[in-house]
Amino acid sequence: MARHPEQGWSLLCNGVLLFEDTGELLPDGRVIAPRRPLAVAA
C-alpha cells in the first residue's frame, strides 16, 4: 500500500487507486464514482 494524503490518494495492495473523495480507479480501468452523502434539506 502506498499513501499520499497530501495528494488525496492511496494505492492499495490489490492495485486499486482509492481517492480521498471516495472515488476509485480499478486495475482494469473501470471507475467507481465518488460516494457522497446526500444533503438533507432543512
Backbone hydrogen bonds in HBPLUS format (Angstrom, degrees):
<---DONOR---> <-ACCEPTOR-->    atom                        ^
c    i                          cat <-CA-CA->   ^        H-A-AA   ^      H-
h    n   atom  resd res      DA  || num        DHA   H-A  angle D-A-AA Bond
n    s   type  num  typ     dist DA aas  dist angle  dist       angle   num
A0002-ALA N   A0011-LEU O   2.86 MM   9  4.99 155.6  1.92 141.2 149.5     1
A0011-LEU N   A0002-ALA O   2.72 MM   9  4.99 160.7  1.75 151.9 158.3     2
A0004-HIS N   A0009-TRP O   2.92 MM   5  5.50 151.5  2.01 161.8 166.9     3
A0007-GLN N   A0004-HIS O   2.88 MM   3  5.44 149.6  1.97 115.9 125.2     4
A0008-GLY N   A0004-HIS O   2.97 MM   4  6.22 118.7  2.36 138.0 153.8     5
A0009-TRP N   A0004-HIS O   3.36 MM   5  5.50 168.6  2.37 127.6 127.6     6
A0020-GLU N   A0008-GLY O   2.74 MM  12  4.88 156.5  1.79 145.4 142.2     7
A0010-SER N   A0018-LEU O   2.81 MM   8  5.20 143.9  1.94 146.4 158.0     8
A0018-LEU N   A0010-SER O   2.81 MM   8  5.20 168.6  1.82 163.0 165.3     9
A0012-LEU N   A0016-VAL O   2.88 MM   4  5.32 174.4  1.88 162.1 161.3    10
A0015-GLY N   A0012-LEU O   3.02 MM   3  5.50 160.0  2.06 121.5 122.8    11
A0017-LEU N   A0025-LEU O   2.99 MM   8  5.07 172.9  1.99 152.1 152.2    12
A0025-LEU N   A0017-LEU O   2.95 MM   8  5.07 153.1  2.03 143.1 150.8    13
A0019-PHE N   A0023-GLY O   2.87 MM   4  5.20 173.9  1.87 161.9 159.8    14
A0022-THR N   A0019-PHE O   2.84 MM   3  5.30 150.0  1.93 126.4 128.1    15
A0024-GLU N   A0032-ILE O   2.95 MM   8  4.97 159.4  1.99 142.4 146.9    16
A0032-ILE N   A0024-GLU O   2.90 MM   8  4.97 170.7  1.90 144.9 146.9    17
A0026-LEU N   A0030-ARG O   2.87 MM   4  5.29 164.7  1.89 162.2 165.1    18
A0029-GLY N   A0026-LEU O   2.88 MM   3  5.38 162.4  1.91 124.4 127.1    19
